[in-house]
């Protein structure tokens, strides 16, 4: 329920958000949009069974943790961090533009 509210709020305020935020904050807007849509879609009835299966899969969870250890939130100096960040921003921007 809270995801539906958040997504509705995001959709209603998206024209305002696009105009009001300076370019330095647009990355945050795109990341927030991406997260809200991902959270919403992860609760989709078609996806929930597969996601529950993955959550119980120890091999997948271990591999995912190993991949996340390669990232560093304190700095984006590594090449991998920069690429992941750019991919997330681009995906968030694309989703934002589709929903706007």
N, C-alpha and C positions, 0 to 999 in steps of 0.2 A: 504494500500500500504506500509506504513512504517513497518507494522508487517511482511509482506512478505520479505522486505529487511532485517529486523533484523534477521529473522529466517534463511534466506539464508546466511547472514554473519556469523551467529552462526554455521551453518552447515559446511561452508567452513573453518572456523578457529578452529573447534572442535578438530581435531587431534593436532593442535599446542597448544591449550588451555590445553589439558589433560597432555601434557608433560611439559609445561612451568610453570605451577602454582605449588607453594609448597602446601603441604597438608593443611596448615593453610588457604589457600585461596580457596580450592576446594569447601567448603560449599557455598561460594559466587558464584562460577561457577555453581553449581547445582541449587541454588535459581534463578539465572539469566536465566538459561535454562528453568526451570519450568515456570517462569513468561512469557518468550517470547512465549513458546508453548501454555500456557493458553490464553494469549492475542490473539494469532493467531486462536486458536480453538473457542474462544468465538465469533469470527466473521464468523464462519462457517455457511453457509446457513441453515443447519439442526438444529443448536443450537440457532440461533439468535431470532427466534420467542418465544421459551420457556424462554430465558433470558429476553427478553423485557417484557414478562408477569410477570416474577418474580420481575423485577425492579419496576413494578407498584403495586405489592402486598404489601400493608402496613403491614399486619400481618407478612409476611416473612421478610421484611426489619427491623421491630422492633425486631423480634427474632434474626436476624443476628447481629444487633447492640448490643443486650444484650450478645450474645456469644462473640463478639469481646471485650467487656468491661472486660471480664475475662482475657484477655491477656495483657501483659505489655512489650513494646519494649525496655524499659530502662534496664531491667534485666531479666534473664531467671532463676530466683530462684524458681519460683513456679513449681510444678510438671506438671501442665497443660501446661505451657509455654514450658517446656523441651520436653514433649511428642509431642506437635504440631510441634516444631522446628525439632525434629528428624524425624517425619513423612514427613515434607516438604523436608528435605535433602535427605531422602531415595527415595521419589518420584522423585525429581530432578535428582538424580543419575541414577535411572532406566530409565528415559526419555532420559537423556544424553547418556547413554550406548546404548539404542535402536537407537538413531539418529546417533551415531558416527559410 
